[in-house]
Amino acid sequence: MTVLGFPCNQFGAQEPGTNEEILEFATSKYDANFPMFSKIEVNGDDTCDLYDWLKSEKPGDIGWNFTKFLVGKDGRVLERFEPQVTPEEIGEQLRGLLS
């Protein structure tokens, strides 16, 4: 399993920095040890292709940062988790979702 991070500044301007500043903050403050991509748009006219596809598979605009999607190794979107769902809670569900 691999976690991928996609920063977005569309929610309360929480990601105003450069891509480099965001990466530094995530690694130093939260010990993020997963691939972090460039800032993207997840809603509206400039939504990146990835999020257009994710939202077509599990519909709805992204309401806030930390919305998470679980994509199977076959490329299917298996589940969408809203921001309040913790990584620990997702971990508890993974066995059933990936079987």
Residue pairs with C-beta under 8 A, 6 or more apart in sequence:
1 94
2 34
2 35
3 34
3 35
4 34
4 35
4 37
5 26
5 32
5 34
5 35
5 36
5 37
6 37
6 39
6 40
6 42
6 48
6 50
6 51
7 15
7 19
7 22
7 36
7 37
7 38
7 39
7 40
8 15
8 39
8 40
8 41
8 42
8 62
8 65
9 15
9 16
9 39
10 41
10 42
10 43
10 44
10 62
11 64
11 65
14 65
15 22
15 39
15 65
17 25
19 36
19 38
19 39
22 36
22 39
23 32
23 36
26 32
26 36
27 33
40 48
40 50
40 51
41 47
41 48
41 51
42 48
42 51
42 62
42 67
43 51
43 61
43 62
47 55
51 62
54 69
54 77
54 80
55 61
55 62
57 76
57 77
58 69
58 77
58 79
58 80
60 80
63 82
63 83
64 82
64 83
65 83
66 83
67 80
67 81
67 82
67 83
68 80
68 81
68 85
68 87
68 90
69 77
69 79
69 80
69 81
70 77
70 78
70 79
70 80
70 81
70 90
70 94
70 97
71 77
71 78
72 78
72 98
78 97
78 98
79 93
79 97
81 89
81 90
